Amino acid sequence: MLTKKQKNTLLYILFVFILCSAAMDFEFLVLKTDETFLAENIFCKLFALLMIYLCLEDRKLTWRSIGLRRSGITKGMILGFSIGIITFTASYLVEFILLLILGKSPRPGFYLTSFSLTNRTATKLTVSAILICIAGNIINVLAEEGLFRGLFYKLGRRALSAKYANLLQALLFSIWHLITVVVWYRQGSLTIPSALLFGAGYLLTAGISGFAWGLCVTLTGTLWTGIFQHFFNNVIGSFLHVVTATGTDELQIFRLALSNVLSLLLVILLAKHKKQPAGRRQRSMKSMPSNAVRRTDPSPSNAGQRSKSSIPPAGKASKPGRRKRRGN
């Protein structure tokens, strides 16, 4: 049963989420910044960063306390990029094989697009377009990782266990992407049946990735692994495409789902591998005889006992001296 304090914490998370979602909905439906030269809805992400700052001040927390610390950046970059490269290499390969089986003759396409599961608008690979894409994605991943895996997970741990706090932020992260499906439907890119199908798949993949990046926080203690993998996922999806005679990225939803599932499996394996050595040490200690443990115990108390036992009794030590004096 949750206490009143725990319930208030969960309501606080929900309130912040609603505010950030409202800002996102307004930009997607009214401002439509992603249809401008920016090609990204960054104002709602800037608003999310502002909300994180205000909440940290309100809750007497720091950026470091939610996982944005200087230590661990290099390790997080290596791990995040490695997971992204492994999972997307596998998912692109499977996508190519499936399209070949279907007789589609797929080929890679290198150009810049904004994210969409249906219609894509290509942009030339100019320096300015690439820089805008990179800058927009940096803001995007900092806002989303800081909000969900950072603030929401940190606050959630005050009311729930680590497992349920991670599930909560992953669920909210999934709902966060619902507006994207609504926009595609309003643009006519999706019918109601296809919106339900694509929407369910997209929200599921978002939830899986959110849960995996939450596990990365518990595994490393920082947000950097999720930040770098999230950044890689977004950028590779914007630049590398699978083109056939009938369309572009026709199996993208399958590619995303597969890469996210593989990512989750890899993180789970890493977490189990990290815990395994400690378990082996405990089992080896249990298998040792009790007298062997006592003999190898280097504790100060045992050392004191050994040193005391090596000193002969005072009476025995004084006898040679007394005999010598009698000899004189």
C-alpha positions in Angstrom: 0.0 0.0 0.0 1.4 3.4 -1.0 1.8 6.0 1.6 0.5 9.6 1.1 4.1 10.8 0.4 4.6 8.1 -2.3 1.2 9.0 -3.9 2.1 12.7 -4.0 5.4 11.8 -5.7 3.6 9.8 -8.4 1.1 12.6 -8.9 4.0 15.1 -9.2 5.5 12.9 -12.0 2.2 12.7 -13.8 1.7 16.5 -13.5 5.1 17.2 -15.0 4.5 14.7 -17.8 1.1 16.3 -18.7 2.7 19.7 -18.9 5.5 18.5 -21.2 3.1 16.5 -23.3 0.9 19.5 -23.7 3.9 21.6 -25.0 4.8 18.8 -27.4 1.2 18.4 -28.7 1.0 22.2 -29.3 4.2 22.2 -31.3 3.3 19.1 -33.3 -0.2 20.3 -34.1 0.0 24.1 -34.2 3.6 25.3 -34.6 4.7 22.3 -36.8 8.4 23.2 -36.4 9.4 19.8 -38.0 8.0 21.1 -41.3 10.3 24.1 -41.3 14.1 24.2 -42.1 14.7 22.9 -38.5 13.1 19.6 -39.4 12.6 18.9 -35.7 10.2 19.9 -33.0 12.8 21.2 -30.7 10.9 23.8 -28.7 8.9 21.2 -26.7 12.3 19.6 -26.0 13.7 22.9 -24.7 10.6 23.2 -22.6 11.2 19.8 -21.2 14.8 20.8 -20.3 13.4 23.9 -18.5 10.9 21.7 -16.6 13.7 19.4 -15.6 15.7 22.3 -14.2 12.7 23.7 -12.3 11.9 20.3 -10.8 15.5 19.7 -9.8 15.4 23.1 -7.9 12.0 22.3 -6.4 13.1 18.8 -5.2 16.6 19.9 -4.1 18.2 17.6 -6.7 21.1 18.2 -9.1 21.8 17.2 -12.7 24.5 14.9 -11.3 21.9 13.1 -9.1 19.8 12.1 -12.1 22.8 10.6 -13.9 24.3 13.6 -15.8 27.7 13.5 -14.3 31.1 14.0 -16.0 32.4 10.6 -15.0 31.3 7.8 -17.2 30.9 9.8 -20.4 33.5 7.8 -22.3 32.3 4.4 -21.1 28.7 5.4 -21.9 29.7 6.6 -25.4 31.5 3.3 -26.2 28.7 1.1 -24.7 25.9 3.2 -26.3 27.4 3.3 -29.7 28.4 -0.3 -29.6 24.8 -1.5 -28.7 23.4 0.8 -31.5 25.8 -0.5 -34.1 25.3 -4.1 -33.2 21.5 -4.0 -33.1 21.0 -1.8 -36.2 23.5 -3.8 -38.3 21.5 -7.0 -37.4 18.1 -5.3 -38.1 19.2 -3.7 -41.4 20.6 -7.1 -42.5 17.4 -9.0 -41.6 15.3 -6.3 -43.4 17.4 -6.7 -46.6 17.1 -10.4 -46.5 13.3 -10.2 -46.1 13.0 -7.8 -49.0 15.1 -10.0 -51.1 12.9 -13.0 -50.3 9.9 -10.8 -51.4 11.6 -10.0 -54.7 12.0 -6.3 -53.9 15.7 -5.9 -54.8 16.6 -3.5 -51.9 19.5 -1.1 -52.0 20.8 1.4 -49.4 20.0 5.1 -49.7 22.0 7.8 -48.1 20.1 11.1 -47.6 18.5 13.1 -44.8 14.9 12.8 -43.8 12.7 13.6 -40.8 11.3 10.7 -39.0 8.2 9.0 -40.3 6.9 5.5 -40.6 5.0 6.3 -43.8 5.8 9.2 -46.1 9.4 10.7 -46.0 10.6 14.0 -47.3 14.2 13.8 -48.5 16.7 16.5 -48.0 20.1 17.0 -49.7 23.1 16.2 -47.5 24.4 19.7 -47.2 26.6 20.7 -44.3 23.9 23.0 -42.8 21.3 20.2 -43.0 23.6 17.7 -41.3 24.6 20.2 -38.5 20.9 21.1 -37.9 20.0 17.4 -37.7 22.8 16.6 -35.3 22.0 19.7 -33.1 18.3 18.9 -33.1 19.0 15.3 -32.1 21.4 16.3 -29.3 18.6 18.5 -27.8 16.1 15.8 -28.3 18.0 13.0 -26.6 19.1 15.2 -23.7 15.5 16.3 -23.1 14.0 12.8 -23.3 16.7 10.9 -21.4 16.9 13.7 -18.8 13.1 13.7 -18.4 12.3 10.0 -18.4 15.4 8.1 -17.4 16.6 10.9 -15.3 14.0 12.9 -13.5 11.0 10.5 -13.6 13.1 7.4 -12.8 14.8 9.3 -9.9 11.5 10.5 -8.4 9.9 7.1 -9.2 12.5 5.4 -7.0 11.2 7.4 -4.0 7.8 5.8 -4.4 8.4 2.5 -6.1 11.1 -0.2 -6.5 13.7 0.1 -9.2 11.7 -2.4 -11.4 8.4 -0.6 -11.2 10.0 2.9 -11.5 11.6 1.7 -14.7 8.3 0.3 -16.0 6.6 3.6 -15.1 9.0 5.8 -17.0 9.0 3.4 -20.0 5.2 3.5 -20.1 5.2 7.3 -20.0 7.9 7.4 -22.7 5.7 5.2 -24.9 2.6 7.4 -24.4 4.8 10.4 -25.1 5.1 9.2 -28.7 1.4 8.9 -29.3 1.1 12.4 -30.8 3.4 11.3 -33.6 0.8 8.7 -34.8 -2.0 11.3 -34.4 0.0 13.7 -36.7 0.5 11.0 -39.3 -3.3 10.2 -39.3 -4.2 13.9 -39.6 -1.9 14.3 -42.5 -3.6 11.4 -44.3 -0.6 9.2 -44.2 -2.5 6.6 -42.2 -6.0 5.3 -42.2 -7.7 4.4 -38.9 -6.8 0.6 -39.2 -3.2 1.4 -40.3 -2.9 4.0 -37.5 -4.0 1.4 -35.0 -1.5 -1.1 -36.4 1.4 1.3 -36.8 0.6 3.1 -33.6 0.6 -0.1 -31.5 3.9 -1.2 -33.0 5.5 2.2 -32.6 4.4 2.7 -29.0 5.6 -0.8 -28.2 9.0 -0.3 -29.7 9.3 3.1 -27.9 8.4 1.4 -24.6 10.9 -1.3 -25.1 13.7 1.1 -25.9 12.7 3.3 -22.9 12.8 0.2 -20.6 16.2 -0.8 -22.0 17.7 2.6 -21.5 16.3 2.6 -17.9 18.2 -0.6 -17.3 21.3 1.1 -18.6 20.9 3.7 -15.8 20.8 1.0 -13.1 23.7 -0.8 -14.8 26.0 2.2 -15.2 24.6 4.8 -12.8 24.5 7.4 -15.5 22.4 8.5 -18.5 25.2 8.4 -21.0 24.7 4.9 -22.4 21.1 5.7 -23.2 21.9 9.1 -24.5 24.5 7.9 -27.0 22.4 4.9 -28.1 19.3 7.1 -28.5 21.3 9.6 -30.5 22.7 6.9 -32.7 19.3 5.4 -33.3 17.8 8.7 -34.4 20.7 9.8 -36.6 21.1 6.4 -38.4 17.3 6.4 -39.1 17.5 9.9 -40.6 20.5 9.1 -42.9 20.5 5.4 -43.9 17.4 4.1 -45.7 16.4 0.9 -47.5 15.1 1.7 -51.0 13.2 -0.5 -53.4 11.3 0.0 -56.6 8.0 0.3 -54.7 9.1 2.6 -51.9 11.5 3.5 -49.1 11.8 2.0 -45.7 8.8 -0.2 -46.2 9.8 -2.5 -43.3 11.0 0.3 -41.0 8.6 -0.6 -38.2 10.0 -4.1 -38.2 13.5 -2.8 -38.2 12.9 -0.6 -35.2 11.1 -3.4 -33.3 13.9 -5.9 -34.0 16.7 -3.4 -33.1 14.9 -2.4 -29.8 14.3 -6.0 -28.8 17.9 -6.9 -29.5 19.0 -3.8 -27.5 17.0 -4.9 -24.5 18.4 -8.5 -24.7 21.9 -7.1 -24.8 21.4 -4.9 -21.8 19.9 -7.8 -19.8 22.9 -10.0 -20.7 25.3 -7.2 -19.7 23.4 -6.8 -16.4 23.6 -10.5 -15.7 27.3 -10.7 -16.6 28.0 -7.8 -14.2 26.4 -9.6 -11.3 27.9 -13.0 -12.1 31.5 -12.6 -10.6 30.1 -11.6 -7.2 27.8 -14.7 -7.2 30.8 -16.9 -8.0 32.8 -15.4 -5.2 30.0 -16.1 -2.8 29.6 -19.7 -3.9 33.3 -20.3 -3.6 33.4 -18.9 -0.1 30.4 -21.1 0.8 32.3 -24.2 -0.5 35.4 -23.5 1.6 35.7 -25.5 4.9 35.0 -23.4 7.9 38.5 -24.1 9.4 40.1 -22.9 6.1 38.2 -19.6 6.4 39.3 -19.2 9.9 43.0 -19.9 9.0 42.9 -17.3 6.2 41.0 -14.7 8.1 43.1 -11.5 8.1 40.9 -9.6 10.5 42.6 -7.5 13.1 41.0 -9.4 15.9 42.5 -12.7 14.8 45.9 -11.0 14.2 45.8 -9.8 17.8 44.9 -13.2 19.1 47.8 -14.8 17.2 50.3 -12.2 18.5 49.0 -12.7 22.0 49.3 -16.5 21.8 52.9 -16.3 20.6 54.0 -14.5 23.9 54.9 -16.9 26.6 53.4 -16.6 30.1 55.1 -14.1 32.3 55.9 -16.7 34.9 57.8 -18.9 32.5 59.8 -16.0 31.1 61.0 -15.0 34.6 62.4 -18.4 35.6 65.7 -18.3 33.7 66.5 -14.9 35.2 65.9 -16.1 38.8 68.1 -19.2 38.2 70.9 -17.0 36.9 70.8 -14.8 39.9 71.0 -17.9 42.2 74.1 -19.0 40.3 75.9 -15.8 41.2 
